[in-house]
Amino acid sequence: MKYGYPYSANQYKLTILRYDFRASSFCSVKEIEMIRTSVSSSNLASVGYDSIAQTLEVKFNHGGIYQYSGVPSSVYSGLMAASSHGQYFDRYVKKAGYSYRKIG
């Protein structure tokens, strides 16, 4: 098998592909998780953001990990700068109605 390009980035994970000559197709080699930054909050444990896909990823202290789609970078910046990450998240992400999915 020959490793290399192309690679693809979707809104959830970066996937590195390899070309399988026997199957004449690409197959996944490794998925790279979004990098999150720890925050000091009674509700949120860590927050990550993919500016290309406009995806916000939040790990909660209760253990769930969620991704919110279509979140502008200004909302992410505001969340990270907020004095209360939990209150900002509730007001500008949760109540704003962004679509989301549980990933962990």
N, C-alpha and C positions, 0 to 999 in steps of 0.2 A: 504494500500500500504506500502511496505517496502522500505526504502531509504537505499542507501549505494553504494557499489562498484558493478559493475565496472564503471569506468569513461573512457572516450576516449578523446584523443587530436587529432584534425585534424589540418591542416596547418592554419586555420583561427581563430578558437576559441576553447577554452576548453569547453567541454560539459559534464555536470554532469548528469548521468542517474539514473533512478530508475526502478525497475522491477515491471511491472503491472501484477499481478497474474491472473487477469480476462482475460487479452488479451494474456497472456503467452509471453510477449515481454518486451523489454526495451523501455522507452520513456524519452524524454529530460525533465530535471527538470530546468536547468539553464545554460545559455551560459555566459561565462566570456570573456569580451572583452580584447584585448591586451592592456597592459599598455604602454602608450607613454610618452616620456619626452619632455617638451617644449624646443624649440630652438629659438635663436634670429636670425631671418631671414626675409627678405621682402617677401619670397615666401612660406617657410615652417613654420607651426605652431608647430607641434610636430612629434616625430619619435619614433616608437617602433620596437622591433625585437624579433622574436622567433627563438632561435638558433637551436632547434631540427628540426623544419620544414624549417629553413633557409628562413623565410618570414620577409620582411621589410614592416612595415606599416607606411604610411606618411599621416598626415593631413595637408592640404594646407590652407593658409590664406584665400583663396577664399571659403573655406568650404568643398571641396571634400576630401574624405578619400580613399586611394588606398593601395592595398597590392601587393607587388612585390615578385615573387617566385624565389627560387634558388639563393638568394643573400648570398654570403659567409659572415661569421662574420667579416672578415677583411675589407670588404666594409662598413659594419655598423660602425665598430670602427673608420674607416677613416672619415666617415660622421659626427660622433659625435665630433671628434677631429678637424675637419676642421675649418679654420678661416672664411670661407664662406660656410655655409651649403648648400645654394642654388646652388652655382657653383659646389661644389663637387657632389651634387645629380644629376645635369644636366650631368656632365661628366661621372661619374662612375656608375650611376644607369639608368637614362633615356636613354642616348645615348648608353649604354652597351646592351640594348635590352632585359632586363629581362621581362618575361611575367608578366602581371599585370591584376588586376580587380578592378573596383570601388565598394566599399562596403558602401559608405555613401556620 
